[in-house]
Amino acid sequence: MNLTAVSYWQGAENHSALLLQHYCYRKVPFCFLALCAGGNESQGRAGAYLTGQLLRWFRGLPFRRLARDPERSISVLERDMKSRLGRLDEELEAGGLTRGKNRQPVSGIFCVDDCFLLFSRGGQKIFLLNRDMGRGSVRCLSDVTEKGTSAAGLPGMRQGILQRDVGILLATDTFCRFLADSDIRECLYVDELEDESRIRRRLYELGQRCETLGGRDMAAGIVLSGP
C-alpha cells in the first residue's frame, strides 16, 4: 500500500497547529497527521505544545516492531495514544493553557500500511473521499469519532482498514465553514489526484477560496491510499 500525505496551512497569522509525518520502514508506510484548531493566541500555544509532544512520541516509536503486524500495532497505538493525550491534557491544564472540560481541539489519523486509527475531539472535520458510480463521493466521519469521546474528555477513536484509492481529509472547522460538500467532492475527486503536487494545488485552491470569503486560522491535511 502506498500512502500520499499533503497538508495545507494558511499563510497569514494562524493559531492552528498541524503535524504531518510520513515514514517508510522496509516498504511498510507510516503516516501520522494531527491537527489542532485554534482561534486565539492561547489556543495556538496549546496546539503547538500538543503537536510538538506528539511529534516527539512519533519519533520514538519502535517502527521495526510495529511494521511486523500493522493490524495489531494499530490497537497498541490506540492504547498508547489515549494514555499520551490524557497526560498532555493534564500538562496543558497545569500550564494554564486549558481549563477543566475545555480541552484543546485535536483530530488525527495514524496509518500503518493499510490499517488506520482515527481520533477526534472538538468539532474538527474528517471526511472520507471516495467514488460512487464513477463520481466523487464525500462522507463526513467526524460524528463517528466525536460520539466516542470519553467522559474524561479523551478524543473518540476508530480503527479500520483503508481501501485503495480513497482519501481521508482532516480540516479545521474554519476551513470547511465556507465550503459545501460539493466543493470538496469536485476539487478533491480521488481519480484526479494523480500525484502529490496536484493534491497540494487542489488543497491550496480550496484554502484560497475560503480565505476570500473570510476564512481565518485554517489548516487541513489529506492522506490518500494507492496501489
SENU-738952 format. One record per residue: residue in one letter; x, y, z of N, C-alpha, C in turn. Coordinates in Angstrom, 1 decimal. Example, Ala and Ser with C-alpha at 12.3 -4.5 7.8 and 13.67 -1.06 7.14 Angstrom:
2
{'A', {13.2, -5.7, 7.8}, {12.3, -4.5, 7.8}, {13.2, -3.3, 7.8}}
{'S', {12.8, -2.2, 7.1}, {13.7, -1.1, 7.1}, {12.9, 0.0, 7.9}}
END
This chain:
227
{'M', {0.8, -1.2, 0.0}, {0.0, 0.0, 0.0}, {0.9, 1.2, 0.0}}
{'N', {0.7, 2.1, -1.0}, {1.3, 3.4, -1.0}, {0.4, 4.5, -0.3}}
{'L', {1.0, 5.4, 0.4}, {0.3, 6.4, 1.0}, {0.9, 7.8, 0.6}}
{'T', {0.1, 8.7, 0.2}, {0.5, 10.1, -0.1}, {-0.1, 11.0, 0.9}}
{'A', {0.6, 11.9, 1.5}, {0.1, 12.8, 2.5}, {0.5, 14.2, 2.2}}
{'V', {-0.4, 15.1, 2.2}, {-0.2, 16.5, 1.9}, {-1.0, 17.4, 2.9}}
{'S', {-0.4, 18.5, 3.3}, {-1.0, 19.4, 4.2}, {-1.2, 20.8, 3.6}}
{'Y', {-2.1, 21.6, 4.2}, {-2.3, 23.0, 3.9}, {-2.4, 23.8, 5.2}}
{'W', {-1.7, 24.9, 5.2}, {-1.7, 25.7, 6.4}, {-1.8, 27.2, 6.0}}
{'Q', {-2.8, 27.9, 6.4}, {-3.0, 29.3, 5.9}, {-1.7, 30.1, 6.2}}
{'G', {-1.2, 30.8, 5.2}, {0.0, 31.6, 5.4}, {-0.1, 32.8, 6.3}}
{'A', {-1.3, 33.3, 6.4}, {-1.5, 34.5, 7.3}, {-1.4, 34.1, 8.7}}
{'E', {-1.5, 35.1, 9.7}, {-1.5, 34.8, 11.1}, {-2.5, 33.6, 11.4}}
{'N', {-1.9, 32.6, 12.0}, {-2.7, 31.3, 12.1}, {-2.5, 30.7, 13.4}}
{'H', {-3.5, 30.5, 14.2}, {-3.4, 29.9, 15.5}, {-3.7, 28.4, 15.5}}
{'S', {-3.9, 27.8, 14.4}, {-4.0, 26.4, 14.3}, {-2.6, 25.8, 14.3}}
{'A', {-2.5, 24.5, 14.6}, {-1.3, 23.7, 14.6}, {-1.5, 22.5, 13.8}}
{'L', {-0.5, 22.1, 13.0}, {-0.6, 20.9, 12.2}, {0.7, 20.1, 12.2}}
{'L', {0.6, 18.8, 12.3}, {1.7, 17.9, 12.3}, {1.5, 16.9, 11.2}}
{'L', {2.5, 16.7, 10.4}, {2.5, 15.6, 9.4}, {3.8, 14.9, 9.3}}
{'Q', {3.8, 13.6, 9.5}, {5.0, 12.8, 9.4}, {4.7, 11.6, 8.5}}
{'H', {5.6, 11.3, 7.6}, {5.5, 10.3, 6.6}, {6.8, 9.5, 6.6}}
{'Y', {6.8, 8.2, 6.9}, {8.0, 7.4, 7.1}, {7.7, 6.0, 6.5}}
{'C', {8.8, 5.4, 6.0}, {8.6, 4.1, 5.4}, {9.7, 3.2, 6.0}}
{'Y', {9.3, 2.0, 6.6}, {10.3, 1.1, 7.1}, {10.1, -0.2, 6.4}}
{'R', {11.1, -0.6, 5.6}, {11.1, -1.8, 4.8}, {9.8, -2.0, 4.0}}
{'K', {9.5, -0.9, 3.3}, {8.3, -0.9, 2.4}, {7.0, -0.9, 3.1}}
{'V', {7.0, -0.7, 4.5}, {5.8, -0.5, 5.2}, {5.6, 1.0, 5.6}}
{'P', {4.6, 1.6, 5.0}, {4.5, 3.1, 5.2}, {3.8, 3.4, 6.6}}
{'F', {4.3, 4.4, 7.2}, {3.7, 5.0, 8.4}, {3.4, 6.4, 8.1}}
{'C', {2.2, 6.8, 8.5}, {1.8, 8.2, 8.2}, {1.0, 8.7, 9.4}}
{'F', {1.4, 9.9, 9.9}, {0.7, 10.5, 11.1}, {0.4, 11.9, 10.8}}
{'L', {-0.9, 12.2, 10.8}, {-1.4, 13.6, 10.6}, {-2.2, 14.0, 11.8}}
{'A', {-1.9, 15.1, 12.4}, {-2.6, 15.6, 13.6}, {-2.9, 17.1, 13.4}}
{'L', {-4.0, 17.5, 13.8}, {-4.5, 18.9, 13.6}, {-5.1, 19.4, 14.9}}
{'C', {-4.7, 20.6, 15.3}, {-5.3, 21.3, 16.4}, {-5.8, 22.7, 16.0}}
{'A', {-7.1, 22.8, 16.1}, {-7.7, 24.1, 15.7}, {-7.4, 25.1, 16.8}}
{'G', {-7.3, 26.4, 16.4}, {-7.1, 27.5, 17.4}, {-7.6, 28.8, 16.9}}
{'G', {-8.3, 29.5, 17.8}, {-8.9, 30.8, 17.4}, {-8.3, 32.0, 18.1}}
{'N', {-7.3, 31.7, 19.0}, {-6.6, 32.8, 19.7}, {-5.2, 32.4, 20.1}}
{'E', {-4.5, 33.3, 20.7}, {-3.1, 33.0, 21.0}, {-2.9, 31.9, 22.0}}
{'S', {-3.8, 31.8, 23.0}, {-3.7, 30.8, 24.0}, {-4.0, 29.4, 23.4}}
{'Q', {-5.0, 29.3, 22.5}, {-5.2, 28.0, 21.8}, {-4.1, 27.7, 20.9}}
{'G', {-3.5, 28.7, 20.3}, {-2.4, 28.4, 19.4}, {-1.2, 27.9, 20.1}}
{'R', {-0.9, 28.4, 21.3}, {0.2, 27.8, 22.1}, {-0.1, 26.4, 22.6}}
{'A', {-1.4, 26.2, 23.0}, {-1.8, 24.8, 23.4}, {-1.6, 23.8, 22.2}}
{'G', {-2.1, 24.2, 21.1}, {-2.0, 23.3, 19.9}, {-0.6, 23.1, 19.5}}
{'A', {0.3, 24.1, 19.6}, {1.7, 23.9, 19.2}, {2.4, 23.0, 20.2}}
{'Y', {2.0, 23.1, 21.5}, {2.6, 22.2, 22.5}, {2.2, 20.8, 22.3}}
{'L', {0.9, 20.6, 22.0}, {0.3, 19.2, 21.9}, {0.9, 18.6, 20.7}}
{'T', {1.0, 19.3, 19.5}, {1.5, 18.6, 18.3}, {3.0, 18.4, 18.5}}
{'G', {3.7, 19.3, 19.2}, {5.1, 19.1, 19.4}, {5.4, 17.9, 20.2}}
{'Q', {4.6, 17.7, 21.2}, {4.8, 16.5, 22.1}, {4.4, 15.2, 21.3}}
{'L', {3.4, 15.3, 20.4}, {3.1, 14.1, 19.6}, {4.2, 13.8, 18.6}}
{'L', {4.9, 14.8, 18.1}, {6.0, 14.6, 17.2}, {7.1, 13.9, 18.0}}
{'R', {7.4, 14.3, 19.2}, {8.4, 13.6, 20.0}, {8.0, 12.1, 20.2}}
{'W', {6.8, 11.9, 20.5}, {6.3, 10.5, 20.7}, {6.4, 9.7, 19.4}}
{'F', {6.1, 10.3, 18.2}, {6.2, 9.6, 17.0}, {7.6, 9.2, 16.7}}
{'R', {8.5, 10.1, 16.9}, {9.9, 9.8, 16.5}, {10.5, 8.7, 17.4}}
{'G', {9.9, 8.5, 18.6}, {10.4, 7.4, 19.5}, {9.8, 6.1, 19.3}}
{'L', {8.9, 5.9, 18.4}, {8.1, 4.7, 18.2}, {9.1, 3.6, 17.7}}
{'P', {8.8, 2.3, 18.1}, {9.6, 1.2, 17.6}, {9.1, 0.7, 16.2}}
{'F', {9.4, 1.4, 15.2}, {8.9, 1.1, 13.8}, {9.1, -0.3, 13.4}}
{'R', {10.3, -0.8, 13.7}, {10.6, -2.2, 13.3}, {9.6, -3.2, 13.8}}
{'R', {9.2, -3.1, 15.1}, {8.3, -4.0, 15.7}, {6.9, -3.7, 15.2}}
{'L', {6.5, -2.5, 15.0}, {5.2, -2.1, 14.5}, {4.9, -2.6, 13.1}}
{'A', {6.0, -2.6, 12.3}, {5.8, -3.0, 10.9}, {5.5, -4.5, 10.7}}
{'R', {5.9, -5.3, 11.7}, {5.7, -6.7, 11.6}, {4.2, -7.1, 11.5}}
{'D', {3.3, -6.4, 12.2}, {1.9, -6.7, 12.3}, {1.1, -5.4, 12.4}}
{'P', {0.8, -4.8, 11.2}, {0.1, -3.5, 11.3}, {-1.2, -3.5, 12.0}}
{'E', {-2.0, -4.6, 11.8}, {-3.3, -4.6, 12.4}, {-3.2, -4.6, 14.0}}
{'R', {-2.3, -5.4, 14.5}, {-2.1, -5.5, 15.9}, {-1.5, -4.2, 16.4}}
{'S', {-0.6, -3.6, 15.6}, {0.1, -2.4, 16.0}, {-0.9, -1.2, 16.2}}
{'I', {-2.0, -1.1, 15.4}, {-2.9, -0.1, 15.5}, {-3.6, -0.1, 16.9}}
{'S', {-3.9, -1.3, 17.3}, {-4.6, -1.5, 18.6}, {-3.6, -1.0, 19.7}}
{'V', {-2.3, -1.4, 19.6}, {-1.3, -0.9, 20.6}, {-1.2, 0.6, 20.5}}
{'L', {-1.2, 1.2, 19.4}, {-1.1, 2.6, 19.2}, {-2.3, 3.3, 19.8}}
{'E', {-3.5, 2.7, 19.7}, {-4.7, 3.4, 20.2}, {-4.6, 3.5, 21.7}}
{'R', {-4.1, 2.4, 22.4}, {-4.0, 2.5, 23.9}, {-2.9, 3.5, 24.2}}
{'D', {-1.8, 3.5, 23.5}, {-0.7, 4.5, 23.8}, {-1.2, 5.9, 23.5}}
{'M', {-2.0, 6.1, 22.5}, {-2.5, 7.4, 22.1}, {-3.4, 8.0, 23.2}}
{'K', {-4.3, 7.1, 23.7}, {-5.2, 7.6, 24.8}, {-4.4, 8.0, 26.0}}
{'S', {-3.4, 7.2, 26.4}, {-2.6, 7.5, 27.5}, {-1.8, 8.8, 27.3}}
{'R', {-1.2, 8.9, 26.1}, {-0.4, 10.1, 25.8}, {-1.3, 11.4, 25.8}}
{'L', {-2.5, 11.3, 25.2}, {-3.3, 12.5, 25.2}, {-3.9, 12.9, 26.5}}
{'G', {-4.1, 11.9, 27.4}, {-4.6, 12.1, 28.7}, {-3.5, 12.9, 29.5}}
{'R', {-2.3, 12.5, 29.4}, {-1.2, 13.2, 30.1}, {-1.0, 14.6, 29.5}}
{'L', {-1.1, 14.7, 28.2}, {-0.9, 16.1, 27.6}, {-2.0, 17.0, 28.1}}
{'D', {-3.3, 16.5, 28.2}, {-4.4, 17.3, 28.7}, {-4.0, 17.8, 30.1}}
{'E', {-3.5, 17.0, 30.9}, {-3.1, 17.4, 32.3}, {-2.0, 18.4, 32.3}}
{'E', {-1.1, 18.2, 31.4}, {0.0, 19.2, 31.3}, {-0.5, 20.6, 30.8}}
{'L', {-1.4, 20.6, 29.8}, {-1.9, 21.8, 29.3}, {-2.7, 22.6, 30.4}}
{'E', {-3.4, 21.8, 31.2}, {-4.2, 22.4, 32.2}, {-3.3, 23.0, 33.3}}
{'A', {-2.3, 22.2, 33.7}, {-1.3, 22.6, 34.7}, {-0.6, 23.9, 34.3}}
{'G', {-0.4, 24.0, 33.0}, {0.3, 25.2, 32.4}, {-0.6, 26.4, 32.2}}
{'G', {-1.9, 26.2, 32.5}, {-2.9, 27.3, 32.4}, {-3.3, 27.6, 31.0}}
{'L', {-3.1, 26.6, 30.0}, {-3.5, 26.8, 28.6}, {-4.9, 26.3, 28.4}}
{'T', {-5.4, 25.4, 29.2}, {-6.7, 24.9, 29.1}, {-7.3, 24.9, 30.5}}
{'R', {-8.6, 24.8, 30.6}, {-9.3, 24.8, 31.9}, {-10.4, 23.8, 31.9}}
{'G', {-10.4, 22.9, 32.9}, {-11.5, 22.0, 33.2}, {-11.8, 21.2, 31.9}}
{'K', {-13.1, 21.2, 31.6}, {-13.6, 20.4, 30.4}, {-13.3, 21.1, 29.1}}
{'N', {-12.7, 22.2, 29.1}, {-12.4, 23.0, 27.9}, {-11.1, 22.5, 27.3}}
{'R', {-11.2, 21.3, 26.7}, {-10.0, 20.6, 26.2}, {-9.6, 21.2, 24.8}}
{'Q', {-8.3, 21.1, 24.5}, {-7.8, 21.5, 23.2}, {-8.4, 20.7, 22.1}}
{'P', {-9.0, 21.3, 21.1}, {-9.5, 20.5, 19.9}, {-8.3, 19.8, 19.2}}
{'V', {-8.5, 18.6, 18.9}, {-7.5, 17.8, 18.2}, {-8.2, 16.7, 17.4}}
{'S', {-7.6, 16.5, 16.2}, {-8.1, 15.3, 15.4}, {-6.8, 14.8, 14.7}}
{'G', {-6.9, 13.5, 14.2}, {-5.8, 13.0, 13.5}, {-6.1, 11.6, 12.9}}
{'I', {-5.1, 11.2, 12.1}, {-5.1, 9.8, 11.6}, {-3.7, 9.3, 11.7}}
{'F', {-3.6, 8.0, 12.1}, {-2.3, 7.3, 12.1}, {-2.5, 6.1, 11.3}}
{'C', {-1.7, 5.9, 10.2}, {-1.7, 4.8, 9.3}, {-0.5, 3.9, 9.5}}
{'V', {-0.6, 2.6, 9.5}, {0.4, 1.7, 9.4}, {0.1, 0.8, 8.3}}
{'D', {0.7, 0.9, 7.1}, {0.3, 0.3, 5.9}, {-1.2, 0.6, 5.6}}
{'D', {-2.1, -0.4, 5.5}, {-3.5, -0.1, 5.2}, {-4.3, -0.1, 6.4}}
{'C', {-3.8, -0.1, 7.6}, {-4.5, -0.1, 8.9}, {-4.5, 1.4, 9.4}}
{'F', {-5.6, 1.9, 9.9}, {-5.6, 3.2, 10.4}, {-6.3, 3.4, 11.7}}
{'L', {-5.9, 4.5, 12.4}, {-6.6, 4.9, 13.6}, {-7.0, 6.3, 13.4}}
{'L', {-8.3, 6.6, 13.6}, {-8.8, 8.0, 13.5}, {-9.1, 8.4, 14.9}}
{'F', {-8.9, 9.7, 15.2}, {-9.3, 10.2, 16.5}, {-9.7, 11.7, 16.4}}
{'S', {-10.7, 12.1, 17.2}, {-11.1, 13.5, 17.0}, {-11.8, 14.0, 18.3}}
{'R', {-11.7, 15.3, 18.6}, {-12.4, 15.9, 19.7}, {-12.4, 17.4, 19.4}}
{'G', {-13.6, 18.0, 19.5}, {-13.6, 19.5, 19.4}, {-14.2, 20.0, 18.2}}
{'G', {-15.0, 19.2, 17.4}, {-15.7, 19.8, 16.3}, {-14.9, 19.9, 15.0}}
{'Q', {-13.7, 19.4, 14.9}, {-13.0, 19.5, 13.6}, {-13.6, 18.5, 12.7}}
{'K', {-13.3, 18.6, 11.4}, {-14.0, 17.8, 10.4}, {-13.1, 16.7, 9.8}}
{'I', {-13.7, 15.5, 9.6}, {-13.0, 14.4, 9.0}, {-13.9, 13.9, 7.9}}
{'F', {-13.3, 13.8, 6.7}, {-14.1, 13.3, 5.5}, {-13.5, 12.1, 4.8}}
{'L', {-14.3, 11.2, 4.4}, {-13.8, 10.1, 3.6}, {-14.1, 10.5, 2.1}}
{'L', {-13.0, 10.5, 1.3}, {-13.1, 10.9, -0.1}, {-13.1, 9.6, -0.9}}
{'N', {-14.1, 9.3, -1.7}, {-14.2, 8.0, -2.4}, {-14.9, 8.3, -3.7}}
{'R', {-15.3, 7.2, -4.4}, {-16.0, 7.3, -5.6}, {-17.3, 6.5, -5.5}}
{'D', {-18.3, 7.0, -6.2}, {-19.6, 6.3, -6.2}, {-20.2, 6.4, -7.6}}
{'M', {-20.4, 5.3, -8.2}, {-20.9, 5.2, -9.6}, {-20.2, 6.1, -10.6}}
{'G', {-18.8, 6.1, -10.4}, {-18.0, 6.9, -11.3}, {-17.9, 8.4, -11.0}}
{'R', {-18.5, 8.8, -9.9}, {-18.4, 10.2, -9.5}, {-17.8, 10.3, -8.1}}
{'G', {-17.3, 11.5, -7.8}, {-16.7, 11.7, -6.5}, {-17.8, 11.6, -5.4}}
{'S', {-17.3, 11.1, -4.2}, {-18.2, 10.9, -3.1}, {-17.5, 11.5, -1.8}}
{'V', {-18.3, 12.2, -1.0}, {-17.7, 12.7, 0.3}, {-18.6, 12.3, 1.4}}
{'R', {-18.0, 11.7, 2.4}, {-18.8, 11.3, 3.6}, {-18.1, 11.8, 4.9}}
{'C', {-18.9, 12.5, 5.7}, {-18.3, 13.0, 7.0}, {-18.2, 11.9, 8.0}}
{'L', {-17.0, 11.8, 8.6}, {-16.7, 10.8, 9.6}, {-16.6, 11.4, 11.0}}
{'S', {-16.7, 12.7, 11.1}, {-16.4, 13.3, 12.4}, {-17.4, 12.8, 13.5}}
{'D', {-18.7, 12.7, 13.1}, {-19.6, 12.2, 14.1}, {-19.3, 10.9, 14.7}}
{'V', {-18.7, 10.0, 13.9}, {-18.3, 8.7, 14.4}, {-17.3, 8.7, 15.5}}
{'T', {-16.3, 9.6, 15.4}, {-15.3, 9.7, 16.4}, {-15.8, 10.6, 17.5}}
{'E', {-16.5, 11.7, 17.3}, {-17.0, 12.6, 18.3}, {-17.9, 11.8, 19.3}}
{'K', {-18.7, 10.9, 18.8}, {-19.6, 10.2, 19.7}, {-18.8, 9.3, 20.6}}
{'G', {-17.6, 9.0, 20.3}, {-16.8, 8.1, 21.1}, {-16.0, 8.8, 22.2}}
{'T', {-16.1, 10.2, 22.2}, {-15.4, 10.9, 23.2}, {-15.8, 10.5, 24.6}}
{'S', {-14.7, 10.2, 25.4}, {-15.0, 9.6, 26.8}, {-15.4, 10.6, 27.8}}
{'A', {-15.9, 10.1, 28.9}, {-16.3, 11.0, 30.0}, {-15.2, 11.9, 30.5}}
{'A', {-14.0, 11.4, 30.3}, {-12.8, 12.1, 30.8}, {-12.4, 13.2, 29.7}}
{'G', {-13.1, 13.2, 28.6}, {-12.8, 14.2, 27.6}, {-11.8, 13.7, 26.5}}
{'L', {-11.4, 12.5, 26.6}, {-10.4, 12.0, 25.6}, {-11.1, 11.9, 24.2}}
{'P', {-10.3, 12.1, 23.2}, {-10.9, 12.0, 21.8}, {-11.6, 10.7, 21.5}}
{'G', {-12.6, 10.7, 20.8}, {-13.2, 9.4, 20.3}, {-12.3, 8.8, 19.2}}
{'M', {-12.2, 7.5, 19.2}, {-11.3, 6.8, 18.3}, {-12.0, 5.7, 17.5}}
{'R', {-11.4, 5.5, 16.3}, {-12.0, 4.5, 15.4}, {-10.9, 3.8, 14.6}}
{'Q', {-10.8, 2.5, 14.6}, {-9.9, 1.7, 13.8}, {-10.5, 1.3, 12.5}}
{'G', {-9.7, 1.0, 11.5}, {-10.3, 0.5, 10.3}, {-9.2, 0.1, 9.3}}
{'I', {-9.6, -0.4, 8.1}, {-8.7, -0.7, 7.0}, {-8.9, 0.2, 5.9}}
{'L', {-7.9, 0.8, 5.3}, {-8.0, 1.6, 4.2}, {-8.1, 0.8, 2.9}}
{'Q', {-9.2, 1.1, 2.1}, {-9.3, 0.6, 0.8}, {-8.3, 1.4, -0.1}}
{'R', {-8.0, 0.8, -1.3}, {-7.2, 1.5, -2.2}, {-7.9, 2.7, -2.9}}
{'D', {-7.2, 3.7, -3.2}, {-7.7, 4.9, -3.9}, {-8.8, 5.6, -3.2}}
{'V', {-8.6, 5.8, -1.9}, {-9.6, 6.6, -1.1}, {-8.7, 7.6, -0.4}}
{'G', {-9.4, 8.7, 0.0}, {-8.7, 9.7, 0.8}, {-9.4, 10.0, 2.1}}
{'I', {-8.6, 10.4, 3.1}, {-9.1, 10.9, 4.4}, {-8.7, 12.4, 4.5}}
{'L', {-9.6, 13.3, 4.6}, {-9.4, 14.7, 4.7}, {-9.7, 15.1, 6.1}}
{'L', {-8.7, 15.8, 6.8}, {-8.9, 16.4, 8.1}, {-8.8, 17.9, 7.9}}
{'A', {-9.7, 18.6, 8.5}, {-9.7, 20.1, 8.3}, {-10.3, 20.8, 9.5}}
{'T', {-9.8, 22.0, 9.8}, {-10.4, 22.8, 10.9}, {-11.8, 23.2, 10.4}}
{'D', {-12.6, 23.5, 11.4}, {-14.0, 24.0, 11.1}, {-13.9, 25.3, 10.2}}
{'T', {-12.9, 26.1, 10.5}, {-12.8, 27.4, 9.8}, {-12.5, 27.1, 8.3}}
{'F', {-11.9, 26.0, 8.0}, {-11.6, 25.7, 6.6}, {-12.9, 25.2, 5.9}}
{'C', {-13.7, 24.5, 6.6}, {-14.9, 23.9, 6.0}, {-16.1, 24.8, 6.0}}
{'R', {-16.1, 25.8, 6.8}, {-17.2, 26.7, 7.1}, {-17.8, 27.3, 5.8}}
{'F', {-16.9, 27.6, 4.9}, {-17.3, 28.3, 3.6}, {-17.4, 27.3, 2.5}}
{'L', {-17.3, 26.0, 2.7}, {-17.4, 25.0, 1.6}, {-18.6, 24.1, 1.8}}
{'A', {-19.2, 23.8, 0.7}, {-20.3, 22.8, 0.6}, {-19.6, 21.5, 0.3}}
{'D', {-20.3, 20.4, 0.6}, {-19.7, 19.1, 0.3}, {-19.4, 18.9, -1.2}}
{'S', {-20.2, 19.6, -2.0}, {-20.0, 19.5, -3.5}, {-18.7, 20.2, -3.8}}
{'D', {-18.3, 21.2, -3.1}, {-17.0, 21.9, -3.4}, {-15.8, 20.9, -3.1}}
{'I', {-15.9, 20.2, -2.0}, {-14.9, 19.2, -1.7}, {-14.9, 18.1, -2.7}}
{'R', {-16.1, 17.6, -3.0}, {-16.2, 16.5, -3.9}, {-15.6, 16.8, -5.3}}
{'E', {-15.9, 18.0, -5.8}, {-15.4, 18.3, -7.1}, {-13.9, 18.6, -7.1}}
{'C', {-13.4, 19.3, -6.1}, {-12.0, 19.7, -6.1}, {-11.1, 18.5, -5.7}}
{'L', {-11.6, 17.6, -4.9}, {-10.7, 16.5, -4.3}, {-11.3, 15.2, -4.8}}
{'Y', {-11.7, 15.1, -6.1}, {-12.1, 13.8, -6.6}, {-10.9, 12.9, -6.7}}
{'V', {-11.0, 11.7, -6.1}, {-9.8, 10.9, -5.9}, {-9.2, 10.4, -7.3}}
{'D', {-10.0, 10.3, -8.3}, {-9.5, 9.8, -9.6}, {-8.6, 10.9, -10.3}}
{'E', {-8.7, 12.1, -9.8}, {-8.0, 13.2, -10.4}, {-6.8, 13.6, -9.6}}
{'L', {-6.6, 13.0, -8.4}, {-5.5, 13.3, -7.5}, {-4.3, 12.4, -7.9}}
{'E', {-3.7, 12.7, -9.0}, {-2.7, 11.7, -9.5}, {-1.3, 11.8, -8.8}}
{'D', {-1.0, 12.9, -8.2}, {0.3, 13.0, -7.6}, {0.3, 14.0, -6.5}}
{'E', {1.3, 14.1, -5.7}, {1.4, 15.0, -4.6}, {1.2, 16.4, -4.9}}
{'S', {1.8, 16.9, -6.1}, {1.7, 18.3, -6.5}, {0.3, 18.7, -6.8}}
{'R', {-0.4, 17.8, -7.4}, {-1.8, 18.1, -7.8}, {-2.7, 18.2, -6.5}}
{'I', {-2.5, 17.2, -5.6}, {-3.2, 17.3, -4.3}, {-2.9, 18.6, -3.6}}
{'R', {-1.7, 19.0, -3.5}, {-1.3, 20.2, -2.9}, {-1.9, 21.4, -3.5}}
{'R', {-2.0, 21.4, -4.8}, {-2.6, 22.5, -5.6}, {-4.1, 22.6, -5.3}}
{'R', {-4.7, 21.5, -5.3}, {-6.2, 21.4, -5.1}, {-6.5, 21.9, -3.6}}
{'L', {-5.8, 21.5, -2.6}, {-6.0, 21.9, -1.3}, {-5.8, 23.4, -1.2}}
{'Y', {-4.7, 23.9, -1.8}, {-4.5, 25.4, -1.8}, {-5.6, 26.2, -2.5}}
{'E', {-6.2, 25.6, -3.6}, {-7.3, 26.3, -4.2}, {-8.5, 26.4, -3.3}}
{'L', {-8.8, 25.3, -2.5}, {-9.9, 25.4, -1.6}, {-9.6, 26.4, -0.5}}
{'G', {-8.3, 26.4, 0.0}, {-8.0, 27.4, 1.1}, {-8.1, 28.8, 0.6}}
{'Q', {-7.7, 29.1, -0.6}, {-7.8, 30.4, -1.2}, {-9.2, 30.8, -1.3}}
{'R', {-10.1, 29.9, -1.7}, {-11.5, 30.2, -1.9}, {-12.1, 30.6, -0.5}}
{'C', {-11.7, 29.8, 0.5}, {-12.2, 30.1, 1.9}, {-11.7, 31.5, 2.4}}
{'E', {-10.4, 31.7, 2.1}, {-9.8, 33.0, 2.6}, {-10.4, 34.2, 2.0}}
{'T', {-10.8, 34.2, 0.7}, {-11.5, 35.3, 0.1}, {-12.9, 35.5, 0.7}}
{'L', {-13.4, 34.5, 1.3}, {-14.8, 34.6, 2.0}, {-14.7, 34.9, 3.5}}
{'G', {-13.4, 35.1, 3.9}, {-13.2, 35.5, 5.3}, {-12.7, 34.4, 6.2}}
{'G', {-12.2, 33.3, 5.7}, {-11.7, 32.2, 6.5}, {-10.4, 32.6, 7.2}}
{'R', {-10.2, 32.3, 8.4}, {-9.0, 32.5, 9.2}, {-8.6, 31.3, 10.0}}
{'D', {-7.4, 31.3, 10.4}, {-6.9, 30.2, 11.3}, {-7.2, 28.8, 10.7}}
{'M', {-6.9, 28.6, 9.4}, {-7.3, 27.4, 8.6}, {-6.1, 26.5, 8.4}}
{'A', {-6.4, 25.2, 8.5}, {-5.4, 24.2, 8.3}, {-6.2, 22.9, 7.8}}
{'A', {-5.5, 22.1, 7.0}, {-6.1, 20.9, 6.5}, {-5.0, 19.9, 6.1}}
{'G', {-5.3, 18.6, 6.0}, {-4.4, 17.6, 5.6}, {-5.2, 16.5, 4.9}}
{'I', {-4.5, 15.8, 4.0}, {-5.2, 14.7, 3.3}, {-4.2, 13.5, 3.2}}
{'V', {-4.7, 12.3, 3.5}, {-3.9, 11.1, 3.3}, {-4.7, 10.3, 2.2}}
{'L', {-3.9, 9.9, 1.1}, {-4.5, 9.2, 0.0}, {-3.8, 7.9, -0.2}}
{'S', {-4.6, 6.8, -0.3}, {-4.1, 5.5, -0.4}, {-4.0, 5.1, -1.9}}
{'G', {-3.0, 4.4, -2.2}, {-2.7, 4.0, -3.6}, {-2.3, 2.5, -3.7}}
{'P', {-2.0, 2.0, -4.9}, {-1.6, 0.6, -5.1}, {-0.2, 0.4, -4.5}}
END
